[in-house]
Amino acid sequence: MNYNNQHRRSFLKNATKASGAMMMMPLFAGAKEVKSSLFPKKVNFQPNRIRFAVININHDHINGMVRAVVRGGGELVGVYAKEPELLAGFTKAFPNCPVAKDEKSLLEDNTIQLILSSGIPDERASLGIRVMQNGKDYLTDKPGIITLEELAEVKRVQKQTKRIYMIMYSERLENKATTKAGDLIKQGAIGQVIQTVNLAPHRMKIPTRPDWFFDKKRFGGIITDIGSHQFDQYLYFTGSTQAQVLMSQIGNVHYPQYPLFEDFGDVMLSGNGGAGYVRVDWFTPDGLDTWGDGRLTILGTEGYIEVRKNTDILSGHKGGNHLYMANNKEMIYMDCNNEELPFGRLLVDDILNRTETAMSQAHCFLATELALIAQKNAKPLIIKK
């Protein structure tokens, strides 16, 4: 046997073993392990500070939205949905919630200050306009707006009525480790932020999906839909108030039976606070223990943070809300499950005080606008098999 070939094969074999061993080693071996808080953080507030209702419940994100507002001091006083089967699921989760006979009765109830919705995406903006025109604030599931034309009309009515039009970017607002990352950055833990990288895989679960889920005209496209979360995080962590889409692409590479669907998209961003990269997809494998291994990496001048939002398959840490940080002083793994989620409390404060502490209206609209521009201008991704 040729000595060089034998030596090469031996080298590759040993290298493969070594790389496999590296793969099994805990991430951040030698890092200090801490809890971000020893006990669950609780904020005392007066209950029933506002009255709110729900109109349309086509996505189960509505459950988390309701709980966030209740945590903030909201009183759930009504729900309306056209679909009896969806209404049955909602009233099982919130058995004390009265069922309204129609949308109008909730919109015209002057004691209600806020309307929540997770309706079909192409119906969310028009409902929000009706809500604002009836003197109420609005919290909608993402995507809260699916065309630039809708965005222009929503902005016009919001400016005219001076009501709050809020979109629930839950991958930041409802993730405790992501919330903690924001606190650490404000404290200067990694210096000035340079870039964010968001990876947002999702699971298809085809049998559970309604027809509208596969129709781009109804859900707005993959970047508009899933990606709106990621643009919110990019703007928030970089502090950007202006940004542009440098590149975007979309594709349907695996589901030809759904020609109006998209299963992959990615985007490059540049703004006055930093750079950004976003990847969204529908390729979570069935073997994973959650709907998606969402990850956020934030690069700073003096360190970096990685958030593993829903799972951490290598380390053995269970569940979600994992934060890793390396800076000029130390390496840390942080369990963030005891953090408070402040969004609901801050939103209720804003409704009562007419302030912008939960999220500024400009930020909310800009995150959606960037997603809509990236979606509209995206080049097709075609993978030859």
C-alpha positions in Angstrom: 0.0 0.0 0.0 1.2 3.5 -0.8 2.6 5.0 2.4 1.2 8.5 1.6 -2.3 7.1 1.0 -2.2 5.0 4.2 -1.0 8.0 6.2 -3.7 10.1 4.7 -6.5 7.6 5.6 -5.1 7.3 9.1 -5.0 11.0 9.5 -8.6 11.4 8.3 -9.8 8.6 10.6 -8.2 10.1 13.7 -9.4 13.6 12.7 -13.0 12.3 12.4 -12.8 10.7 15.9 -11.4 14.0 17.3 -14.1 16.1 15.7 -16.8 13.7 17.0 -15.4 14.0 20.5 -15.4 17.8 20.2 -19.1 17.6 19.1 -19.9 15.8 22.3 -18.1 18.2 24.6 -20.3 20.7 26.5 -20.5 24.1 24.8 -18.4 26.7 26.7 -16.6 24.0 28.7 -15.2 25.7 31.7 -17.7 28.5 31.7 -19.2 29.7 34.9 -22.8 28.5 35.3 -25.2 30.9 37.0 -28.9 31.7 37.2 -29.8 35.2 36.1 -32.0 35.3 39.2 -32.1 32.9 42.1 -35.8 33.3 42.4 -38.6 34.0 39.9 -38.9 37.7 39.5 -42.3 39.0 40.4 -43.7 42.5 39.9 -46.6 43.6 42.1 -49.3 45.5 40.2 -52.9 46.4 40.7 -55.1 43.9 38.8 -57.8 44.9 36.3 -56.1 48.1 35.4 -57.6 48.0 32.0 -60.4 46.0 30.3 -59.5 44.2 27.1 -61.1 41.8 24.6 -60.1 39.4 21.8 -61.4 39.4 18.2 -60.4 36.5 15.9 -58.2 33.6 17.1 -56.8 31.9 14.0 -53.4 31.3 15.6 -52.8 29.9 19.1 -50.3 32.7 19.7 -53.4 34.5 21.1 -53.0 32.5 24.4 -49.6 33.9 25.1 -50.7 37.4 24.2 -53.7 37.2 26.6 -51.5 35.9 29.4 -49.0 38.7 28.8 -51.7 41.4 29.1 -53.2 39.7 32.2 -49.8 39.6 33.8 -49.6 43.3 33.2 -52.9 44.0 34.9 -55.5 43.5 32.1 -59.0 42.1 32.7 -60.2 39.9 29.8 -63.9 40.8 29.3 -64.9 39.3 25.9 -64.0 37.3 22.9 -65.5 36.9 19.4 -64.5 34.4 16.7 -66.4 33.1 13.6 -65.1 29.6 14.0 -66.9 27.5 16.7 -64.0 25.0 17.0 -61.4 27.8 17.6 -63.7 29.5 20.1 -64.1 26.2 22.0 -60.4 25.9 22.4 -60.1 29.5 23.6 -62.9 29.3 26.2 -61.4 26.1 27.5 -58.1 28.0 28.2 -60.0 31.1 29.5 -63.2 29.7 30.9 -64.3 32.9 32.6 -64.2 35.0 29.4 -67.7 36.0 28.1 -68.4 35.2 24.4 -69.6 38.2 22.4 -72.3 37.8 19.7 -70.3 39.8 17.1 -67.3 42.0 16.5 -69.3 45.2 16.6 -70.5 44.7 20.2 -66.8 44.6 21.4 -65.7 47.5 19.1 -68.5 49.7 20.4 -68.1 48.9 24.0 -66.6 52.1 25.5 -65.4 50.4 28.6 -62.9 48.3 26.6 -59.5 49.9 26.0 -57.6 47.3 24.1 -58.3 44.7 21.5 -56.1 41.6 20.8 -56.2 39.5 17.7 -54.5 36.6 16.0 -56.7 36.4 13.0 -55.7 35.3 9.6 -52.7 37.6 8.6 -54.4 39.3 5.7 -57.3 40.4 8.0 -55.2 41.8 10.8 -54.4 45.3 9.5 -58.0 46.0 8.5 -59.3 45.0 11.9 -56.6 47.2 13.5 -57.8 50.1 11.6 -61.4 49.5 12.8 -60.2 49.2 16.3 -58.3 52.5 16.2 -61.2 54.2 14.6 -63.4 53.1 17.5 -61.0 54.7 20.0 -59.2 51.6 21.2 -55.6 50.4 21.2 -54.6 47.2 19.3 -52.2 44.3 19.9 -51.9 41.9 17.0 -50.0 38.7 16.4 -47.2 38.9 13.9 -47.3 39.6 11.0 -49.4 42.5 11.9 -49.4 43.9 8.4 -48.6 42.0 5.2 -48.3 44.7 2.4 -46.7 48.1 2.1 -50.1 49.5 1.1 -51.6 48.3 4.3 -48.7 49.7 6.2 -49.3 53.2 4.7 -53.0 53.1 5.6 -52.3 51.8 9.2 -49.8 54.6 9.7 -52.3 57.2 8.5 -55.0 56.1 10.8 -52.7 55.6 13.7 -51.4 59.2 13.3 -55.0 60.5 12.9 -56.4 58.7 16.0 -53.3 58.7 18.1 -54.1 55.1 19.2 -51.5 52.4 19.9 -51.0 49.8 17.0 -48.7 47.2 18.6 -47.4 44.0 17.1 -46.4 41.1 19.4 -42.9 40.2 18.3 -42.9 37.3 20.7 -39.5 35.9 19.9 -38.1 38.9 21.8 -40.9 40.0 24.0 -41.9 36.5 25.3 -38.4 34.9 25.6 -36.7 35.4 29.0 -33.2 34.9 27.8 -33.6 37.4 25.0 -35.0 39.9 27.6 -31.9 39.2 29.7 -29.6 39.8 26.8 -31.1 43.3 26.4 -30.4 44.0 30.1 -26.8 42.9 29.7 -26.2 45.0 26.6 -27.6 48.1 28.4 -25.1 47.4 31.2 -22.3 47.4 28.6 -21.4 43.7 29.1 -20.2 43.3 25.5 -19.4 46.9 24.5 -21.0 48.4 21.5 -23.1 46.1 19.4 -21.8 45.5 15.9 -24.1 42.8 14.4 -27.0 40.5 15.2 -27.5 37.1 13.6 -30.9 35.5 13.9 -31.6 31.9 13.0 -35.3 31.1 13.2 -36.3 27.5 12.1 -39.9 26.4 12.5 -41.7 23.0 12.3 -44.2 22.5 9.5 -46.8 20.1 11.2 -48.7 19.9 7.9 -51.8 18.1 9.2 -52.4 20.9 11.7 -52.1 23.7 9.2 -55.2 25.4 7.7 -55.4 26.2 4.0 -54.5 29.8 4.4 -51.1 28.8 5.9 -50.0 27.7 2.4 -51.2 30.8 0.5 -48.7 33.6 0.3 -51.5 36.1 -0.4 -52.9 35.4 3.0 -49.8 35.0 5.2 -47.6 37.5 3.3 -44.6 35.4 2.6 -42.0 33.8 4.8 -39.9 36.9 5.5 -43.0 39.0 6.2 -44.4 36.3 8.5 -41.6 34.7 10.5 -39.0 37.4 9.7 -40.9 40.2 11.3 -39.7 38.8 14.7 -36.1 39.0 13.6 -36.2 42.6 12.3 -37.6 43.7 15.6 -34.6 42.1 17.4 -32.1 43.5 14.9 -33.4 47.1 15.5 -33.7 46.6 19.3 -30.2 45.2 19.9 -28.3 47.4 17.5 -30.3 50.5 18.5 -30.9 51.2 14.8 -33.5 53.8 13.9 -32.7 53.7 10.2 -31.9 50.6 8.2 -31.8 49.2 4.7 -32.1 45.7 3.2 -28.9 44.9 1.4 -30.0 41.4 0.1 -32.9 39.1 0.5 -33.9 35.8 -1.1 -36.8 33.4 -0.7 -37.6 29.9 -2.0 -39.8 26.9 -1.9 -37.2 24.1 -2.1 -39.0 21.2 -0.5 -42.8 21.5 -0.9 -43.8 21.6 -4.6 -47.3 20.4 -3.6 -47.8 23.9 -2.1 -46.8 26.2 -5.0 -47.9 29.4 -3.1 -45.8 28.5 0.0 -42.2 29.5 0.9 -40.0 27.4 3.2 -36.7 29.4 3.2 -35.7 33.0 3.3 -32.6 35.1 4.4 -31.7 38.7 4.6 -28.7 41.0 5.1 -29.2 44.4 6.8 -27.3 47.6 7.4 -28.4 50.3 9.8 -27.2 53.3 11.7 -26.6 51.1 14.7 -25.1 48.0 13.2 -25.4 45.1 10.7 -27.7 42.2 10.7 -28.3 38.8 9.2 -31.6 36.8 9.3 -32.4 33.3 8.3 -35.9 31.9 8.5 -37.1 28.4 7.4 -39.6 25.6 7.9 -37.1 22.8 8.3 -37.2 21.9 12.0 -36.7 18.1 12.0 -39.3 15.9 13.8 -36.6 14.5 16.2 -36.1 17.9 17.8 -37.7 18.4 21.2 -39.3 21.7 20.3 -40.8 23.6 17.4 -37.6 25.3 16.5 -34.0 25.7 17.6 -34.1 29.5 17.5 -30.8 31.3 18.1 -29.7 34.8 18.4 -26.0 35.9 18.4 -25.1 39.5 19.3 -21.6 40.6 18.5 -20.1 43.5 20.4 -16.8 45.3 20.5 -15.9 43.6 23.8 -17.6 40.2 23.6 -20.6 38.4 22.4 -23.9 36.8 23.5 -25.6 33.8 22.2 -29.2 33.1 23.1 -30.6 29.6 22.6 -34.3 30.4 22.9 -36.1 27.0 23.0 -33.6 24.2 23.4 -29.9 23.5 23.8 -29.2 20.0 22.3 -25.5 19.8 23.0 -25.1 21.0 26.6 -27.7 18.8 28.3 -29.5 21.9 29.7 -33.2 21.3 29.5 -35.9 23.5 28.1 -35.3 27.0 26.8 -34.0 30.4 27.9 -30.3 29.7 27.7 -27.8 32.5 27.4 -24.1 32.2 26.8 -21.7 35.2 27.1 -18.0 35.7 26.6 -16.4 39.1 27.1 -13.0 40.4 28.2 -13.6 39.2 31.8 -15.2 35.8 31.7 -17.3 33.1 30.0 -20.7 32.6 31.4 -23.6 30.2 30.9 -26.8 31.7 32.3 -30.1 30.0 33.0 -32.7 32.8 32.5 -35.9 31.0 33.4 -36.5 33.2 36.5 -36.5 36.4 34.5 -39.7 38.6 34.3 -41.3 39.2 31.0 -42.1 42.9 31.2 -43.9 43.5 27.9 -47.5 43.1 29.2 -46.9 45.4 32.2 -45.3 48.0 30.1 -48.0 47.9 27.4 -50.7 48.4 30.1 -48.7 51.3 31.5 -48.6 52.8 28.0 -52.3 52.4 27.5 -53.1 54.2 30.7 -50.4 56.9 30.5 -50.2 57.3 26.6 -46.5 56.6 26.7 -44.1 54.3 24.7 -42.3 52.2 27.2 -43.1 48.8 25.8 -42.0 49.7 22.3 -42.1 52.9 20.3 -44.6 53.1 17.5 -41.8 54.1 15.1 -39.8 50.9 16.0 -42.9 48.7 15.7 -43.6 50.1 12.2 -40.0 50.1 11.0 -39.5 46.4 11.9 -42.5 45.5 9.8 -41.5 47.9 7.0 -38.1 46.3 6.7 -39.7 42.8 6.5 -42.1 43.9 3.8 -39.4 45.5 1.7 -37.2 42.4 2.1 -40.1 40.2 1.1 -41.1 42.3 -1.9 -37.5 42.7 -3.3 -36.3 39.1 -2.5 -34.7 37.2 -5.3 -35.8 33.6 -5.9 -33.7 30.9 -4.4 -33.5 27.9 -6.8 -31.6 24.8 -5.7 -30.9 22.3 -8.5 -31.3 18.7 -7.4 
